[in-house]
């Protein structure tokens, strides 16, 4: 059975992506990505070109979509709008076209589903149990991977309610009358108080998900963001994981 490296929210962060790939080397057969290849970071072309060459299954994220839907960033904060405009200018026509052609989730793959925000809305943030509870009827697989929040962990839905998943240990997937919504965390811009790049490894044979954190040198990444003329806070938050 296949082993999967699950990535999300790389956000143009070359150094974090490279560190994750080195740390996970030999532990996976295929890569699945939950979107947001670009935005915030200064290496969007590097990340997109890696995805084009290396990812087996991928869906778009909201920052990928906004690259070609010019009016969809209207609700973004100022720093996100600045980053969007810079990234649009930086992307090659080929890489922009790749983003345009990315499918919208949910995407069934390998016996699990890929979504960016939630199965109902790629822009929805699943932060607390009350966000997740109404999703039960829309879950088609016992295991769904989601991103968007940049927070590693997730939720277990059972007949008796919704239980948060602790990312500090492995998760054994039991498909009997329950659904797992698991977030690998953000590779390129974690927001859970831990600056280390986040990802997950899933063994389909063992039905086991392991959450992983990988340290990397975020200094050069932050410097490139500032030198590109994007807001300094996008660089500073890399060092804080917020």
N, C-alpha and C positions, 0 to 999 in steps of 0.2 A: 504493500500500500504506500501511497505517496505521503511525503512530509512537506508541509507548506510553511514558507516564511510569509507572515501577514504584516503588511506595512500600511501606514496611513499618514497623511498630513506631513509629507516630506518638505514642502514649502521651500523649494529651491536651495536647500541646505546640503551642499556637496559634502562637507566634512562629516556631518552626522550620518548621511547615507553611506559613505565609504566605510565608516567605523562599524556600522551595523552589518554590512555585507562581510567584512573581515571577521567579525565576532561570530557570525552565523555560518561561516563557510563549512561545508561538509555536513550540515545539519538539516538541509532541506533539498527537495527535488524541484519545486516550483515556487514562484513568487506570486502572491495575490496582493493587489493594491486597492485601497478604499478611497483613493482620490486625493485631491489637493496636492498635486505634484509641484505646483508653483504658488507664487504669492509670498511676500515678506522677505524671501531670501534672494541673494544676489547671483545665484547660479541656476536660473530656470532652464536654460538650454542643456546644461550638463545632465540635470535630473530627467528631463523629458527624453533626451537621447538614450539615457540608460534604460528608461521604461520601455521605449520602443524596441530595444534590443533584448531585454531580459525578463519582462513581466509576462506571465502566462494569462492572467486574468486581471482586469482593471475596470473600474468605473470612474466616472468624473466626480469631482468635488465642486463645491460652490466657487472656489477660487479658480478652478479650471474653466468652469462655465463662464465666469465673468470676463475672461479674456476675449470672448467673442460675442457676448451679449452686453453691449456697452451701457445699457440702462440698468443692468441688474446690480450695480454697485452703489446705487443711490442711497441705500440704507446703511452702507458701511461707514465706520468712523473715518476721520480724516487720514489717519496713518495708513489704514487699509486702502483707501482710495489712492493715496500717493504711491503705495506699493503696486497697486493694480496698473496705474498709468505707466510706471517705470517698466514693469514686467511686460506689458503689451509692446512697448518700444523695443525691448531687448530680445524678445522671442523671434526666432527665424520663421519665415513663412511655413516651412515644413513642420516645425514643431507646433506652431499655432494651429495648423490644419489637423495635426494629430489630436490635440486637445479638443478641437471641434467635433471630431469623430468618436470621442469616447462615449460609451453608452451610459445612460442613467441607470442607477440601481433601482430595485434589487436585481442582482445578477446571480443566478444559481451556478455554483461551480464546485466540483469535487465533493458533493454531498452537503455543502453548506451554502449560505447566501451571503453576498456582499452588498452592503449599503453604505452610503456616506453618513447621512444624518440619522434617518430612521427608515423603515420599510415604506412609510407613507409619505415622507417629505425629506428630500435630501438636505434641506436647510434646517431641519428640526434638531434641537439639542436634547439629547437624552442624559439628563444630569441627575435626576432623582427618581425614586420609585413611582411617583405619581405621573411622571412623563412616560413611563414604560407600561404601566398597567393596562391602558386602553389598546395596546398593540397586539395583544394575544391573538385575536382572530385574523390578523394580517400576517402572522408568522407562518411561513410555509415549511420551514426546516427546523429541526431541533437546535441547530446552531446557526446563528447569524453574527457576522462580524460587522461592526460599525466604527466610524471615526468621528470627526468633526469637533468633538469637545476638547481634544488634546489631553484627555485624562484617561490613564490606563486603568482597566478594571472592567466593570460591566454589571450585568444583572442576570438573575435566574428567575424565570417566571414559572410558577407552579399553580395548581388549583387553589392553594391556600394563600397566594399572594406573590409579591415581588421581593426578592432578597438581593442585596448588593453582593457583588463578587469581590473578594479580596485578591488583589494582584500579587501579593507577596508569595503565593504558592501556586502550584499547578491546579488546573481544573480538569476533573474527570467528567467527560460528557456522558450523561445518562439520558437517553432519548425517550424514556418512558414518561409520557404525559407531562413533559416539561420542555421549556425553551430557554436557551442560553443566548443572551445578547452580550457579546464580548468586544471590548475596545482594546486594540493593541497599544493605544497611545500614539503620540505624535513622534515621528522620527526627527523632524526638523524644528519643532517649536513646542516642547512640552509645557503644559500649564497646570501641572499637579504638584508644583513645589519641588520637583526633581528635575534638574537641568539635563540629566543624561538622556540620550536618544532612546526612544521606546519602540518596541516591536513585540511580536508574538510568534511562537512556533507551534504548529498544530500537526500532530501525528494522527492521520485518519485511521490507521490500524489500531492504535492504542486508545483512540478517542480521548486524547489528552492535549490540553492547551497549556503552554508555559509562557508566562510573561517575562520579558527580558528588558534590562536596562544596560546601556552601553555608554561608558564615558568617552568623550572626545574633546579635542582642543577647540573650544568654541570661540577663542579669541580671534583667529583669522576670519572666521565667519562673520563675527560682529563687525570687524574692521571693514570688510568688503561692503557690508550694508551701508555703513556710514559714508564710505568713499563713493558709493553709487548715488548718494544724495537722498536716500530714503530716511525717514524719521529715525533719530537716534534711539528712541524707545524700543524700536523693533530689534535693535542690536542689544540693548541692555537686558531685555527680557530673556534672551537666550542664556544669560549667565545666572539667572534667578529661577528659571523654570516656571515663570508666571506670565 
